[in-house]
Structure formats: structure tokens, C-alpha cells
Amino acid sequence: MGTQSVLCPVCQGVLPASGKEAYTALRGRLIVTNGYCSGGCAERRAEAAEQTQQMARPQPAVGPEPAGSRPEPAPVARQAAVAGGRPGGLPLRVVR
């Protein structure tokens, strides 16, 4: 019995056994290392491929939005950081 016959081709989890004689030491090790296949892998793979294709499709070009149609982001308050003992967070410039 090869490992490929007991592993799910999608998730590499161990497929359910056909009977108690199928539970061998090899299957036990594979269950410990790979876990069980939860089923439905082909459907999940198809959904993932569809989502990937949708993301790869170019979006139609849209002109600029009218002013005021999108709220402006709130301004971020700049903190007065101290970098290397210098006020204002300005980095120290090394001149050689």
C-alpha cells in the first residue's frame, strides 16, 4: 500500500479507511503527521480557483470620483517623537 492511495490529493490528509484491516502502522504515522482529510476538498479548491480568477480579472477603469463623494480620512496627529535625543523625531545624519 503506497502513501498516495491513502492521502487526499488536495489537502494531503488521510482519507477514511475502508475497514479495520486498513489501519496499519503506515496509516497511523500518516494520521499523526498529516491529520485526517475533512472532506469537500475538491469543492474548496474550485472555490479558491474561482476567487483567484476573479481577483486576477482587470477591473473596469472608472473616472475620478466627484468631490465630496468619499469622506476624507481623518488627519493623523504627529507625535513629537524623540529619536536619538533629537526633538521632532529627526534622524541623525552621518557625514564622513
Secondary structure, DSSP 8 states (H G I E B T S, - for coil): --GGGTB-TTT--B---SSGGG--HHHHHHHHHH-B--S-HHHHHHHHHHHHHHHHS---------TTSS------------BTTBGGG-------
